[in-house]
Amino acid sequence: MDKPTRLIEFESMLFTRHTIPFNARKWGAERELDRSAYVLLSRIQIDGPLSISQLSQAFGLDVSTLNRQTAAMLRAGVVERIPDPEGGVARKFSITTEGERRLDADRARSIRSLERVMADWTPDEVAQFAGFLNRFNRDIERLEGRPWPRP
């Protein structure tokens, strides 16, 4: 393995440790959602209502894991179960007004925290970093066969 790849591995490990959207206390902002709810709601917000099997395919997660996560989200009032808008048999999870509010609030906190971290970066450096992250994520998604829709 060459040195740049080793450095990327190490920095990736640290990046996941420091991930701002999920380490809010350290950045002075209490989160409204836990990590799994934040990610699931983000996907539902982009795709619209999704069934458990669609969520399972999208995330590569077990149905039992998703049942636990969506049950917690139902109790929190951030999703609701609705009939399939396209007339299918399976019920789907739709984001509630409260879920939208909490997701948007957490996303705004995350963006403010990122802006704080990159306050000394030039706009070009921020854009380059965003481009590299986008490419990196898309290449992972391509290899996994699970592309993530982007707004």
Secondary structure, DSSP 4 states (H G I P E B T S, - for coil): --HHHHHHHHHHHHHHHH-GGG-GGGGT---SS-HHHHHHHHHHHHH-SB-HHHHHHHHT--HHHHHHHHHHHHHHTSEEEE--TTS-SS-EEEE-HHHHHHHHHHHHHHHHHHHHHTTTS-HHHHHHHHHHHHHHHHHHHHHHT-PPP--
